[in-house]
Amino acid sequence: MANLIEFFRMVLSYLLTFAVIVVVSGIGGFIGVKVWKPKVKVEEVKEDEA
C-alpha cells in the first residue's frame, strides 16, 4: 500500500510539473502573439501613409 501511495505521489508530482510548463508556455505564447500583431498593424499604417 505504501508503494502505491508513493507511486501516485510521483505521478501527481510529474503531472503538476507538466501542467506548470504548459501554463507558462501558453502564457508566453499568448503574450508573444499580442506583442507581435500590433507591429504588423503599425507597418500597414506606415505603408498606407506613404
Secondary structure, DSSP 8 states (H G I E B T S, - for coil): -HHHHHHHHHHHHHHHHHHHHHHHHHHHHHHHHHHHHHHHHHHHHHHHH-
